[in-house]
Amino acid sequence: MVDAPEAAAGHRVTPDGRYFVVRERLWRLSDPELESGERERLVARLMNARRAVGAAKMSEDKIAMRKARAEVDASKRLLGERGPVWWNDGAPDYNRHMVRTTPYAVWFEGLGQKG
């Protein structure tokens, strides 16, 4: 099993290290090949974008909201959490799928608790 990145702390991580589970849904982890400094920079960028989404919601600024959400998406793509998968073995992407509908279902059921 791959060590769980800090972003997945407290959540179950699939044995292959590709996803973490929240409320029985799979969420893709960031690319483990990213260098530490680059990962930190991209996570900071993502957090700034998420704060901008919150500020846009508070101000009800639709243009700012579109820009902030685009920045969240761009940051997640650079981290490898969205867009093309970062693994190269041909396995499909199950990001945002319910774990019970994926090949990870047996693994998850074997944990005996919710994730």
C-alpha positions as a Markdown table, in Angstrom:
| # | Residue | x | y | z |
|---|---|---|---|---|
| 1 | Met | 0.0 | 0.0 | 0.0 |
| 2 | Val | 1.2 | 3.5 | -0.8 |
| 3 | Asp | 1.6 | 5.9 | 2.1 |
| 4 | Ala | -1.4 | 8.3 | 2.3 |
| 5 | Pro | -0.5 | 11.9 | 1.4 |
| 6 | Glu | -1.3 | 14.6 | 3.9 |
| 7 | Ala | -4.4 | 15.6 | 1.8 |
| 8 | Ala | -6.0 | 12.2 | 2.6 |
| 9 | Ala | -5.1 | 12.2 | 6.3 |
| 10 | Gly | -8.0 | 10.7 | 8.2 |
| 11 | His | -9.5 | 9.1 | 5.1 |
| 12 | Arg | -9.2 | 5.6 | 3.8 |
| 13 | Val | -6.8 | 5.4 | 0.8 |
| 14 | Thr | -7.1 | 2.7 | -1.9 |
| 15 | Pro | -4.4 | 0.1 | -1.8 |
| 16 | Asp | -2.9 | 1.5 | -5.1 |
| 17 | Gly | -2.7 | 5.0 | -3.6 |
| 18 | Arg | -4.8 | 6.6 | -6.3 |
| 19 | Tyr | -7.9 | 7.6 | -4.4 |
| 20 | Phe | -9.1 | 8.4 | -0.9 |
| 21 | Val | -12.7 | 7.8 | 0.2 |
| 22 | Val | -15.1 | 10.3 | 1.7 |
| 23 | Arg | -18.7 | 9.4 | 2.3 |
| 24 | Glu | -18.2 | 6.2 | 0.3 |
| 25 | Arg | -17.1 | 8.2 | -2.8 |
| 26 | Leu | -13.6 | 8.0 | -4.4 |
| 27 | Trp | -11.6 | 11.2 | -4.9 |
| 28 | Arg | -8.4 | 11.1 | -6.9 |
| 29 | Leu | -5.2 | 11.9 | -5.0 |
| 30 | Ser | -2.6 | 14.2 | -6.4 |
| 31 | Asp | 0.3 | 12.9 | -8.5 |
| 32 | Pro | 2.8 | 11.3 | -6.1 |
| 33 | Glu | 5.6 | 12.1 | -8.6 |
| 34 | Leu | 5.2 | 15.9 | -8.0 |
| 35 | Glu | 8.2 | 17.3 | -6.2 |
| 36 | Ser | 7.5 | 18.5 | -2.7 |
| 37 | Gly | 8.1 | 22.2 | -3.4 |
| 38 | Glu | 5.9 | 22.1 | -6.5 |
| 39 | Arg | 3.2 | 20.3 | -4.6 |
| 40 | Glu | 3.3 | 22.9 | -1.9 |
| 41 | Arg | 3.1 | 25.7 | -4.4 |
| 42 | Leu | 0.1 | 24.1 | -6.2 |
| 43 | Val | -1.7 | 23.4 | -2.9 |
| 44 | Ala | -1.2 | 27.0 | -1.9 |
| 45 | Arg | -2.6 | 28.1 | -5.3 |
| 46 | Leu | -5.6 | 25.8 | -4.8 |
| 47 | Met | -6.3 | 27.1 | -1.3 |
| 48 | Asn | -6.2 | 30.7 | -2.6 |
| 49 | Ala | -8.6 | 29.8 | -5.4 |
| 50 | Arg | -11.0 | 28.2 | -2.9 |
| 51 | Arg | -10.9 | 31.3 | -0.7 |
| 52 | Ala | -11.7 | 33.3 | -3.8 |
| 53 | Val | -14.7 | 31.1 | -4.4 |
| 54 | Gly | -15.9 | 31.8 | -0.9 |
| 55 | Ala | -15.4 | 35.5 | -1.3 |
| 56 | Ala | -17.2 | 35.5 | -4.6 |
| 57 | Lys | -20.1 | 33.7 | -3.0 |
| 58 | Met | -20.3 | 36.2 | -0.2 |
| 59 | Ser | -20.3 | 39.2 | -2.7 |
| 60 | Glu | -22.5 | 37.4 | -5.2 |
| 61 | Asp | -20.0 | 38.4 | -7.9 |
| 62 | Lys | -20.7 | 36.0 | -10.8 |
| 63 | Ile | -17.7 | 37.0 | -12.8 |
| 64 | Ala | -15.4 | 36.5 | -9.8 |
| 65 | Met | -17.0 | 33.2 | -9.2 |
| 66 | Arg | -16.4 | 32.0 | -12.7 |
| 67 | Lys | -12.7 | 33.0 | -12.5 |
| 68 | Ala | -12.2 | 31.5 | -9.0 |
| 69 | Arg | -13.8 | 28.2 | -10.1 |
| 70 | Ala | -11.6 | 28.1 | -13.2 |
| 71 | Glu | -8.6 | 28.6 | -11.0 |
| 72 | Val | -9.7 | 25.8 | -8.7 |
| 73 | Asp | -10.0 | 23.5 | -11.7 |
| 74 | Ala | -6.7 | 24.6 | -13.2 |
| 75 | Ser | -4.9 | 24.0 | -9.8 |
| 76 | Lys | -6.5 | 20.5 | -9.4 |
| 77 | Arg | -5.5 | 19.6 | -13.0 |
| 78 | Leu | -1.9 | 20.6 | -12.3 |
| 79 | Leu | -1.9 | 18.5 | -9.1 |
| 80 | Gly | -3.2 | 15.6 | -11.1 |
| 81 | Glu | -6.5 | 15.4 | -9.2 |
| 82 | Arg | -8.5 | 16.1 | -12.4 |
| 83 | Gly | -7.9 | 15.7 | -16.1 |
| 84 | Pro | -5.7 | 13.0 | -17.5 |
| 85 | Val | -4.7 | 10.4 | -14.9 |
| 86 | Trp | -1.1 | 10.4 | -13.6 |
| 87 | Trp | -0.7 | 6.6 | -13.7 |
| 88 | Asn | 0.4 | 4.8 | -16.9 |
| 89 | Asp | -0.9 | 1.3 | -16.5 |
| 90 | Gly | -4.1 | 1.9 | -18.5 |
| 91 | Ala | -6.4 | 1.6 | -15.5 |
| 92 | Pro | -9.6 | 3.7 | -15.8 |
| 93 | Asp | -10.3 | 6.7 | -13.7 |
| 94 | Tyr | -12.9 | 6.2 | -11.0 |
| 95 | Asn | -12.7 | 9.8 | -9.6 |
| 96 | Arg | -16.0 | 10.8 | -8.0 |
| 97 | His | -17.5 | 7.3 | -8.4 |
| 98 | Met | -19.2 | 5.6 | -5.5 |
| 99 | Val | -16.7 | 3.0 | -4.2 |
| 100 | Arg | -19.4 | 0.3 | -4.3 |
| 101 | Thr | -19.7 | 0.6 | -8.1 |
| 102 | Thr | -15.9 | 0.2 | -8.8 |
| 103 | Pro | -13.4 | -2.6 | -8.5 |
| 104 | Tyr | -12.5 | -1.2 | -5.1 |
| 105 | Ala | -15.9 | -2.4 | -3.7 |
| 106 | Val | -14.5 | -5.6 | -2.2 |
| 107 | Trp | -11.6 | -3.8 | -0.6 |
| 108 | Phe | -13.8 | -1.2 | 0.9 |
| 109 | Glu | -16.4 | -3.8 | 2.2 |
| 110 | Gly | -13.5 | -5.6 | 3.8 |
| 111 | Leu | -12.6 | -2.6 | 5.9 |
| 112 | Gly | -15.8 | -3.1 | 7.8 |
| 113 | Gln | -16.5 | 0.6 | 8.4 |
| 114 | Lys | -17.6 | 3.6 | 6.5 |
| 115 | Gly | -15.0 | 5.9 | 4.9 |
